[in-house]
Amino acid sequence: ARADARRSAELLAEEKARHEDKLEEVRVVHHKQVETAKRQLVQERESLQVRHAELKETHQKKVEDAHREVEEQRKTHSGAIDDHRRRLLERERRNGVLEGKLGALGSEAEVLRSRLKELEEQVHQAEVLAEQRQYDNRQLERELGDAR
């Protein structure tokens, strides 16, 4: 039994040694892959920084060109803008007058709607009263007929 236990211990020790060797190989491979990935990342980062700087410069030039062009157009069209502004102000003034009239008409319409509602209510009350009186008259006629 001791021989079996010793043999098992030796087999376990050999297997452990193989696993440790394999682990070391995996670590070495992993370390190389990590280092390769780091170098690649550094290269890509540098490449992206260069590309970013180029794009930034190109963008800045385009912005400056666009600013210059807009300024020239502003100077060229300032008279037309002033004329347009005057027309808009006149249109706004007319719109204000029309809005005032619209407000007055809206108020008048509201008064008329209110009056119509009152009249409809009066008509309804008159109809209800007329029906009540007809009912009362029929009732009185029946009572009169019963009394005869």
C-alpha positions in Angstrom: 0.0 0.0 0.0 2.9 2.3 0.8 4.4 1.6 -2.6 1.1 2.5 -4.3 0.9 5.7 -2.2 4.4 6.6 -3.1 3.8 5.8 -6.8 0.6 7.9 -6.7 2.6 10.7 -5.1 5.3 10.5 -7.7 2.7 10.5 -10.5 1.0 13.5 -9.0 4.4 15.3 -8.7 5.1 14.5 -12.3 1.7 15.7 -13.4 2.1 18.8 -11.3 5.5 19.5 -12.9 4.0 19.0 -16.4 1.2 21.4 -15.5 3.6 24.0 -14.2 5.8 23.7 -17.3 2.7 24.1 -19.5 1.6 27.1 -17.3 5.0 28.7 -17.8 4.8 28.2 -21.6 1.3 29.7 -21.6 2.5 32.7 -19.6 5.4 33.2 -22.0 3.1 33.1 -25.0 0.6 35.4 -23.2 3.4 37.8 -22.3 4.6 37.9 -25.9 1.0 38.5 -27.1 0.5 41.3 -24.6 3.8 43.0 -25.6 2.8 42.7 -29.3 -0.6 44.1 -28.6 1.0 47.0 -26.6 3.4 47.8 -29.5 0.5 47.7 -32.0 -1.6 49.9 -29.7 1.2 52.5 -29.4 1.6 52.5 -33.2 -2.1 52.8 -33.8 -2.4 55.6 -31.2 0.5 57.5 -32.9 -1.1 57.0 -36.3 -4.4 58.2 -35.0 -2.8 61.3 -33.3 -1.1 62.2 -36.6 -4.4 61.7 -38.5 -6.3 63.7 -35.9 -3.8 66.6 -36.2 -4.1 66.5 -40.0 -7.9 66.5 -39.8 -7.9 69.3 -37.3 -5.7 71.4 -39.5 -7.9 70.7 -42.6 -11.0 71.5 -40.6 -9.6 74.7 -39.3 -8.7 75.8 -42.8 -12.2 75.0 -44.0 -13.7 77.0 -41.1 -11.5 80.0 -41.8 -12.5 79.8 -45.5 -16.1 79.5 -44.7 -15.9 82.4 -42.2 -14.2 84.6 -44.8 -16.9 83.7 -47.4 -19.7 84.4 -45.0 -18.3 87.8 -44.1 -18.0 88.7 -47.8 -21.6 87.6 -48.4 -22.8 89.6 -45.4 -21.2 92.7 -46.7 -22.6 92.1 -50.2 -26.1 91.5 -49.0 -26.5 93.9 -46.1 -28.6 96.4 -48.2 -31.0 93.6 -49.3 -31.2 92.5 -45.7 -32.1 96.0 -44.5 -34.8 96.2 -47.2 -36.2 92.8 -46.2 -36.2 93.9 -42.5 -38.2 97.0 -43.4 -40.8 94.8 -45.3 -40.9 92.4 -42.4 -41.5 95.1 -39.9 -44.3 96.6 -42.0 -45.8 93.1 -42.4 -45.6 92.6 -38.6 -47.4 95.9 -38.1 -50.2 94.9 -40.4 -50.3 91.5 -38.7 -50.6 93.2 -35.3 -53.6 95.3 -36.6 -55.2 92.1 -38.0 -54.6 90.3 -34.7 -56.3 93.1 -32.9 -59.3 92.9 -35.2 -59.2 89.1 -34.8 -59.2 89.5 -31.0 -62.2 91.9 -31.2 -64.0 89.5 -33.5 -63.2 86.6 -31.2 -64.6 88.6 -28.2 -67.7 89.5 -30.2 -68.1 85.9 -31.2 -67.8 84.8 -27.6 -70.4 87.3 -26.5 -72.7 86.1 -29.3 -72.1 82.4 -28.4 -72.9 83.3 -24.8 -76.1 85.1 -25.8 -77.0 82.1 -28.1 -76.5 79.7 -25.2 -78.7 81.9 -23.0 -81.4 82.0 -25.6 -81.2 78.3 -26.2 -81.6 77.8 -22.4 -84.6 80.1 -22.4 -86.1 78.1 -25.3 -85.5 74.9 -23.5 -87.1 76.3 -20.3 -90.0 77.5 -22.3 -90.4 74.1 -24.0 -90.2 72.4 -20.6 -92.8 74.8 -19.2 -95.1 74.3 -22.2 -94.9 70.6 -21.8 -95.6 70.9 -18.1 -98.6 73.1 -18.8 -99.9 70.7 -21.4 -99.5 67.9 -19.0 -101.3 69.9 -16.3 -104.0 70.9 -18.8 -104.6 67.2 -19.7 -104.6 66.3 -16.1 -107.2 69.0 -15.4 -109.2 67.9 -18.4 -109.2 64.3 -17.1 -110.2 65.5 -13.7 -112.9 67.6 -15.2 -114.1 64.7 -17.3 -114.1 62.5 -14.2 -116.0 65.1 -12.3 -118.8 65.3 -14.9 
